[in-house]
Structure formats: C-alpha cells, structure tokens
Amino acid sequence: TTFLPPLFADWFAARGWRLRSHQAEMIAAQQAGRHALLVAATGAGKTLAGFLPSLIALTELRHAQGASESAELRVLYISPLKALAHDVARNLLRPIEDMALPIRVETRTGDTSGDKRARQRSHPPDILLTTPESLSLLLSYEDAPFFFAGLDTVVIDEVHAFGTGKRGALLQLGLARLQAIR
C-alpha cells in the first residue's frame, strides 16, 4: 500500500475522499523512479493523480530543506491546449491553497506577458504548465540547461491529441532536447 503523508490524508478525509488505486499507483511509480501512463475515466481524479506524487515530493523536499520556496523548475506539464493548461492550473491550485503547500504553479503560453516570461526564466515556478510550442521556445534559449536543471517530472496530458501531427513531432523534439540537456 502507498503511504499518504498525514497532511494529504487529512485533506482527502476532509472531502470524504479516499485515495483511488490509480492515484496510489502514480505515487508508487514516482517513488520508485518509474515512468507511468495513466488512463482513467472522466471524473476519476486523473489531474490529481498526475500531480499528487509531485505535490507530495515537493512538500517533503521543502520540509527537508527548511525552505518555503524553490528556485528550480521541478515539474513540467504539457497540454495540447493553452485553455486546458489554465483549467489544470485552477484545479491544481485548489489542493495547494487548501493545504497551504509551499508550491508555486504558473502557466506559460503564447499569451504570457514578456515580463512574466522573463521572471519565470530568472525565478522558475515549481510547476510550469505549458504547450509544445512554448516548450520549444524555452528550449531555444541559451540558459535552457540552467532553467531545466532541476526538472524531475514531465506530465503530458491528452497525449492522444498530439497523435502523429506536427504538434506531436514538436513535442517529441522537445522531449528529446530535454533529455539531451539534462
């Protein structure tokens, strides 16, 4: 069985929820350093399952470091649609705010202001929600190896939407580049 830290267990209990098997499997996979593919029905808690392992790991890291904030990007979420990235940000912020987790989440799409993009590069959020196009731009910067140095998790949502088209090829190139610079 997967151990759910008390803060997270209490958050689940306060909502009358229990950890679902696919959520526990995602936690176990990350703790074992394994890749995972999640396929679950709508309303089954996929977003939470995809991010719960990272929320736990980031919270434990902050506790161990005694720090309230990071200066490293740890989790990269890639969505086929910028609107989906913004929706996921709203859904992800709920548990972060409810549990007062010391985790910063931001989105980066074609609509992101120049000031915010510059700040993100100099002071990355813990979790960045983006699209393949914005990832490609981030990877083109000279400081990309520094920006992605702390990355340990990539979440790809709606992977089937990328298919074999140009955006899928762009995503593949981005992932290959990430692997090469890390």
C-alpha positions in Angstrom: 0.0 0.0 0.0 1.0 3.6 -0.7 1.7 5.8 2.3 -0.1 9.1 2.1 1.5 11.7 4.3 -0.8 12.9 7.1 -1.3 16.4 5.6 -2.6 14.8 2.3 -4.5 12.1 4.1 -6.3 14.7 6.2 -7.1 16.7 3.0 -8.6 13.7 1.4 -10.6 12.8 4.6 -12.0 16.4 4.9 -13.6 15.9 1.5 -14.8 12.4 2.2 -12.5 11.0 -0.4 -10.2 8.1 -0.4 -7.0 7.6 -2.4 -8.0 5.7 -5.6 -5.9 2.8 -6.8 -4.6 4.7 -9.9 -3.6 7.6 -7.7 -1.7 5.3 -5.3 -0.1 3.6 -8.3 1.1 7.0 -9.7 2.6 7.8 -6.3 4.3 4.4 -6.1 5.7 4.8 -9.7 7.2 8.2 -8.9 8.7 7.0 -5.6 10.3 4.1 -7.5 11.6 6.3 -10.2 9.5 4.7 -12.9 7.6 6.2 -15.8 3.8 5.8 -15.8 1.0 6.1 -18.2 -2.4 6.9 -16.7 -5.6 6.0 -18.5 -8.8 6.6 -16.4 -12.4 7.6 -16.9 -13.5 11.2 -16.8 -14.1 12.3 -13.2 -11.8 9.7 -11.8 -9.3 12.2 -10.4 -6.7 12.0 -13.3 -5.4 15.5 -12.8 -4.9 14.9 -9.1 -3.3 11.5 -9.8 -0.9 13.1 -12.3 0.2 15.8 -9.8 -0.2 14.2 -6.4 3.2 12.5 -6.5 4.9 15.7 -7.3 2.9 17.7 -4.7 4.0 15.2 -2.0 7.6 15.1 -3.2 7.8 18.9 -3.4 6.3 19.3 0.1 8.7 16.8 1.6 11.6 18.4 -0.2 10.7 21.9 1.2 10.3 20.4 4.7 13.7 18.7 4.5 15.4 21.8 3.2 13.6 24.1 5.6 12.8 26.3 2.7 9.5 27.8 1.8 10.3 28.4 -1.8 12.4 26.9 -4.6 14.3 28.4 -7.4 14.1 25.4 -9.6 11.5 24.1 -12.0 10.6 20.6 -10.9 7.5 19.6 -12.8 6.7 20.4 -16.4 3.1 19.8 -17.6 2.5 19.8 -21.3 -1.0 20.3 -22.7 -2.3 20.3 -26.3 -4.4 23.4 -25.5 -3.5 26.6 -23.6 -7.0 26.7 -22.2 -6.5 23.2 -20.8 -3.3 24.4 -19.1 -5.2 27.2 -17.5 -8.0 24.9 -16.3 -5.5 22.5 -14.9 -3.8 25.4 -13.1 -7.1 26.3 -11.4 -7.7 22.6 -10.4 -4.2 22.2 -9.2 -4.2 25.4 -7.1 -7.2 24.1 -5.0 -5.2 21.4 -3.0 -2.1 23.7 -2.9 -4.2 26.5 -1.3 -6.3 24.2 0.9 -3.1 22.6 2.4 -1.1 25.8 2.2 1.6 24.0 0.3 4.8 25.9 -0.4 4.5 25.3 -4.1 4.3 27.8 -6.9 2.4 27.0 -10.1 2.4 29.1 -13.2 1.3 28.8 -16.9 3.3 29.8 -19.9 1.6 30.0 -23.3 1.7 32.4 -26.2 -0.4 34.8 -24.2 2.0 35.1 -21.3 3.4 38.6 -20.9 7.0 39.4 -21.6 7.5 40.5 -18.0 6.2 37.2 -16.7 8.2 35.2 -19.2 11.4 37.0 -18.1 10.6 36.4 -14.4 9.9 32.8 -15.0 13.3 32.3 -16.6 15.1 34.0 -13.7 12.9 32.6 -10.9 11.2 29.5 -12.2 8.0 28.2 -10.6 8.0 24.7 -9.1 5.4 23.6 -11.6 5.1 25.1 -15.1 2.0 24.4 -17.2 2.7 24.9 -20.9 2.2 23.8 -24.6 4.6 22.2 -27.0 5.1 25.5 -28.8 6.1 27.3 -25.6 8.3 24.4 -24.5 10.1 24.7 -27.9 10.7 28.4 -27.3 12.0 27.7 -23.7 14.4 25.1 -25.1 15.7 27.6 -27.7 17.2 29.9 -25.0 20.9 29.8 -24.2 20.0 29.3 -20.5 17.7 26.3 -21.1 20.1 23.8 -19.4 20.0 26.0 -16.3 16.3 26.5 -16.5 15.6 22.8 -16.7 18.4 21.6 -14.4 16.1 20.7 -11.5 13.3 19.1 -13.7 12.4 15.7 -12.4 8.8 15.1 -13.7 7.1 15.7 -17.0 3.3 15.3 -17.2 1.9 15.0 -20.7 -1.9 15.5 -20.8 -4.2 14.2 -23.5 -1.2 12.6 -25.3 -3.6 11.1 -27.9 -4.4 14.7 -29.1 -0.8 15.1 -30.3 -1.0 12.0 -32.5 1.2 11.9 -35.5 0.8 15.6 -36.5 3.2 18.5 -36.4 2.5 19.2 -32.8 3.3 15.7 -31.8 6.6 15.9 -33.7 7.3 19.2 -32.0 6.6 17.6 -28.6 8.9 14.7 -29.5 11.7 17.1 -30.4 11.1 19.0 -27.2 11.3 15.9 -25.0 14.4 14.7 -26.9 16.0 18.1 -26.3 15.1 17.9 -22.6 16.7 14.5 -22.3 19.8 15.7 -24.1 20.4 18.8 -21.9 19.7 17.0 -18.6 
